[in-house]
Amino acid sequence: MCLSIPSKVVEIDENNYATVDTMGVRRQVTLDLISEPVNVGDYVLIHVGFAMNKISKEEAELSIAAYNEIAEAMREGEISEDEGNSNYV
């Protein structure tokens, strides 16, 4: 299963490519698969270089908070790295 972390659009060029920030990591993705307008400041979900969906700021913030909680629990040993593995028994 693939889980997409919300990415904030920080720049859009003339070729419909966006620079997005995903929890501090910047990358370029194409906006060609999204039918609605996307603007700087919007949040998108990406998969293999394509923005697939635009989501609300509220949804993005809730999702990022959940990822941060999971990461913190892993750092503190409350959740093992193996628990997220589909082969974990």
C-alpha positions in Angstrom: 0.0 0.0 0.0 1.2 3.5 -0.8 0.5 6.3 1.6 0.9 9.8 0.3 2.1 12.6 2.6 0.4 15.9 1.7 2.8 18.2 -0.1 2.5 22.0 -0.2 2.9 23.7 -3.6 5.6 26.4 -3.3 6.1 27.2 -7.0 4.5 26.5 -10.4 6.3 26.9 -13.7 5.0 27.6 -17.2 5.1 23.9 -18.1 2.6 23.0 -15.3 5.3 21.5 -13.0 5.1 22.4 -9.4 7.8 22.5 -6.8 6.3 20.9 -3.7 7.5 20.7 -0.1 6.9 17.4 1.6 7.8 17.7 5.3 10.9 19.7 4.4 11.9 17.8 1.3 11.4 19.7 -2.0 10.8 18.0 -5.4 9.2 18.7 -8.7 5.9 17.0 -9.8 3.6 17.5 -12.8 0.1 18.9 -12.2 -1.2 17.4 -15.5 -3.4 14.8 -13.9 -5.4 17.3 -11.7 -8.5 18.7 -13.4 -9.0 21.6 -11.0 -6.8 24.7 -10.7 -3.8 24.3 -8.4 -2.2 27.4 -6.9 0.9 28.2 -4.8 -0.1 27.4 -1.2 -2.4 24.5 -2.1 -1.8 20.9 -0.9 -1.6 17.9 -3.2 -1.1 14.2 -2.8 1.6 12.8 -5.1 2.6 9.5 -6.5 5.7 8.8 -8.6 6.1 12.4 -9.8 2.5 13.1 -10.4 0.2 15.2 -8.3 -2.9 13.1 -8.1 -5.3 15.0 -5.9 -5.7 18.4 -4.4 -6.7 18.4 -0.7 -7.8 21.1 1.7 -5.3 22.7 4.1 -7.3 21.3 7.0 -7.0 17.7 5.7 -3.3 18.2 5.0 -2.6 19.5 8.5 -4.5 16.6 10.1 -2.6 14.0 8.0 0.8 15.7 8.7 0.0 15.7 12.4 -0.8 12.0 12.3 2.5 11.2 10.5 4.4 13.3 13.1 2.7 11.4 15.9 3.7 8.0 14.4 7.3 9.2 13.8 7.6 10.4 17.4 6.2 7.1 18.7 8.8 5.2 16.6 11.6 7.4 17.9 10.5 6.8 21.5 10.3 3.0 20.9 6.5 2.9 21.4 6.1 1.5 17.8 8.8 -0.7 16.2 9.8 -0.2 12.6 8.7 -3.8 11.9 5.1 -3.1 12.9 4.5 -1.2 9.6 5.9 -4.1 7.6 3.2 -6.2 5.9 5.3 -9.3 6.7 5.3 -8.6 10.4 3.7 -11.4 12.4 
